[in-house]
Amino acid sequence: MRFQLDFKKPNNYRLRVHNVQLHDEGYYHCQLSTHPPQIIWTILRIVPPSVRILDNENNTVTEIHHHLHSKLSIHCHISKGPRFASSVVWRFTKETDSTRTSIILNQSLERGGIRISTWREEDGEIFSHLEMVRVGLEDQGNYTCSLPDDLARIATQTFRLYISKESWEPVLNCCNSVVMFPLVELVGRLLLGYLQTTVL
């Protein structure tokens, strides 16, 4: 029972609303059984939570592009959230031409390499940090950060992850080989030429 009438002596009646919902917003009145009746009006306003997806530089993002086999690090910031709850749900949704699969990352043990850290600051702000190592093409899709259960309808945010088919590590190895090998060969030739000149 979400609505309860609470009486406090000597003549104070209070209305308690548990598990407040968005549709609870509106006008409430207290009526005294007198003649004529006495009515006191009040208004209840519900402040919905605000959810943002942030990169490592605290910029709000809706899509992220990553190299294959790189590390994904992303933050979820929830302000004006529930006062006595701090849990956050991360969900991964992948769509193909014929199927649509959705996985709760907090509970999934299939992929591995996932770390989720969630905490509440002293001012009530909620933060959740998602880390994924060696992201692959199968990780491309939509990632959603939300409050749990029914609160997900009013406190949710999604970003799209795109994976480049070019791996970050092979690119570095390629560039190092291109730069270093000719340099070593050039130094060897110069040294060999110097030795030949010295001997002559």
Salt bridges, closest charged atoms under 4 A:
ASP6 OD2 - ARG14 NH2 2.88
ASP6 OD2 - ARG16 NE 2.96
ASP24 OD2 - ARG2 NH1 2.83
ASP24 OD1 - HIS23 NE2 3.97
GLU63 OE2 - HIS65 NE2 3.44
GLU95 OE2 - ARG100 NE 3.05
GLU125 OE1 - HIS77 NE2 2.84
GLU131 OE2 - LYS71 NZ 3.79
GLU131 OE2 - HIS129 NE2 3.82
ASP139 OD1 - ARG111 NE 2.91
GLU185 OE2 - ARG189 NH2 2.68
